[in-house]
Amino acid sequence: MGPPPPPPGASRRGPSRYGPGQYGPPPPPPPPEYGMGSESSVLMVYGLDPKINCDRVFNLFCLYGNVEKVKFMKSKPGAAMVEMANGYAVDHAITHLNNNYMFGQKLNVCVSKQQAIMPGQSYALEDGSSSFKDFGGSRNNRFSTAEQASKNRIQHPSNVLHFFNAPSQVAEENFHEICEELGAKKPTSIKIFAGKSERSSSGLLEWESKSDAMEALALLNHYQMKNPNGPYPYTLKLCFSTAQHAA
């Protein structure tokens, strides 16, 4: 039995998924810029609503591995390419996100024939933001080290989100205000965990449907919440929860 695969969004270099004697000799190692796991580290995503921009694609796909680049395709409305850190992250994203619904549209997530995203000519999306963004240096990537990756639980989408890194004095009305500001449906139930940390707070947010929660995650993840005690805001972080309900 060969060594275990690396975290889904860790370094591009990693052990082969071919075990000795299982599939014959492993293929030659790919160049460093190519993915491991899937044959490409680039995803094609179809069925994206005009509300979705590069940051909001990142907000969703960063749950399954580090996101390197996002590029919308002018020739195909509602379509974007997403370059992940490696093929394992591509596999996880397809397994967990394909065929889910957001804003009434079915997501089609599949492997791209391209091995990397070339920036090319960018254009303005409907909200005025750029059609291309490089997230390689983003501090919001969650799989940059083995220790960081071990803290992530890769889950299928659900109607309950776990939130963390919110201000310690956060209240239910804060989430209602953010949802109203960003055009997301308000959660039907909120549970704030008591006293786990004096520096920040965490809890659960529940929506009526899985689609509502996915939309909220894309819109709200990494929202900058005001810090009542200092100049630096809190970066709200969200992920899917295994909890059945927030209550």
N, C-alpha and C positions, 0 to 999 in steps of 0.2 A: 504493500500500500504506500503510495507516494505521500509527500508532505501535504498538509492542508493548504487550500488556496488562501491568498492574502485577503485582507479586508476588501470589500467590493470597490472602494474608492481610493485605495492606497496607491503606492508607486506603480507605475506601468510595468516595472520589472517584477517578476514573480515566478513561482514554480509552475511547470506545465501541469495541466489537468490530466495529462495522459499518464496512467500508472504503468509500471514496468510489466510488460507481458500482456497488458489488457487490450491495447489497441495497436500493438506493434511498436516499433521505435517512434519516439516523439518527433514531430516536425522540427526543422531548424528554428532556433529562437527568432522571433520577429525583431525588426529594428526597434529601438527604444520608443519611437514616437507612435508605434502601432499598439493596438490593444492586446490584452491577454483574455482568454476565456472565449468570448464571442469572436467571430472572425474580424470584426471591426469594433472600434471604440466609439463609433458615431451612430446615433439613433436618428430615425426619421419619425416625426410626430405629426399626425394629421388630426383635424377636427378641433383646432384651437379657436376659441371665441376671440373677437376683436378686443375684448377686455384684457386679454393675455399679452404681456410683453416679455422681453428677455428676462427681467428680474422675476417675474411670476412663473415662468418656466423653471428657472433655477430653484425657486421656493419649493416646487413640487419634486423635482428630480434629485435635489440634493439629499433627500431622505434615503436614496439607494446607492449613493457613491459620490465621489467628488465630481463636480461639473466643471469642465474646462472652458467651453465656449457654447454660446447659443446664437443661432443665425436663422432669422425668418427668411422665407423664400418669396420674393416678389412675384414670381411666375405662378406660384401656387398659394392662393389665399388660405389662411388657416393652417399652414404647414411650416414647420421649423425643423432645423437640424440641431441636435444636442450632442456635443462631444463630451463623453465621460472620461474618467481617468484611465479606465481599462475595460476589457471585455466582460469581466465579472460584474461590474456595475451596470453595463448594458443588459446583461442577462437578468439581473434583479429588477431593473426598471421595466423591462418588457413583461416579466412574470407578474409584477404587481400592479402595473398601470394600464396595460393594454385592455381595451374593451370596456373601460369605465366611462362614465358620463360626467361631463362638466358643462354647465350653462346650456343644457339640452342637446349637446353634441357628443357623439361617441368618439372617444380617443382611439386612434390607431397608432400603436407604438411598435416599430419594427427596426431591424438592423439596416443601416445604410450601406450602400456599395462603396461609399467613400471611406477612406481610412482616417481622414482628418478634415477639419473645417478650415477652409481658406477664407479670410475675412472678405475680400472682394469689395464691391461697391455696396455701401450700406444706404438705407433710405429711412425715412421717418415712418414709424407705425402710426396707427390711428390716434394714440395718446400723445404723439410728438416725440416719443423716445426712439432711440436708434434700433434698427433691425438686427444689429450685431453687437454682442458684448462678450468680452473675455473675462472669465471668472477664475482664471488660474491662480491669482493671488488673493482670492476672497477669503476673509477670515470666517465667513459663514459656511464654508465647506466643512463637513463633519467627519471626514475620513482621512485627514492628513497624516495622522500617526496611528500606530497600532493601539495605543492607549485611548486615543480619541475615538477610534472606530469601535472599540469594544463597548463603549457606552451607548451605542446606537442599536436599537432593536428594529430590524427590518420587518415591517408589517404591511399586510394588505390594507388598502383604504377601508376606513370604517366611518361611522357617523359620530364617533367620539374622538376628539383630539386631546393630546396631553400638551399643556403649555408649561414653559419654564423660562427662567431669566426675566420675569416680570418684576416691576418694583415691589418691594416688600409690603407696601400698603395698598396694593391694587384692589379694586372693588369691581363688582359685577357691572356697574354702570360704565366703567372704563372700556370694557369689551363691547358693550352696546354702542358706545360713542365711536369706537374705531370701526366697527362694522358699518355704521351709518356713513361715516366719512369715506370709506372705501367702496361702498356699494355692495357689501356682502350681507347675506341673510343673518339675522341675529340668532345666537344660540338659544335653544329652548331650555337648557339647563346649564348651570355653572357651579363647579365645586372648587373652592380654593383650599388647598391643603394648609392645615394649621401649623405654624411655627417651626417648619423644617430648617429655615435659615433666616437670619436677621437681615441679610444683604439682598435677598431676592425671594420671589414667591413662585409657586407652581400649582398646578391643579388640572382640572378636566373641563372641557367645553363640549357640550352635546348639541347636535343638530337633528332635525327631523329625518334627514336622509344622508346616505353616504355621499351623494353628489353635492349636497349643500356643504358638507364638511370639507370635501376636496376643493370646492370653490373658495371657501373661507381660508383654507390653508394656503392656496396660491396667492390670495390677496393680502392676508395678514402676516404670514410668516416673515420674520425679520423686520417687522414694523418698529420704528424708533419711538419708544414710550418715554415720556418726560420723566426726568429724575427729580423728585421733589426736594432732594437733599444735595444736589450738585449740578454742575454744568453738563455732564456727560449722560446721554440718554441710555436707557436699557434697550437692548435688541431683543424683542420678543421672539421666542423660538417655539415652533410647533412641530408635532409629529403625530402619526396615527397611534391610537391607544388600543390595547386589548380589552379595556373595560367595556362592559355592556352598556352602562349608563353613567352619567356624571353625578347623578343624585346620590 
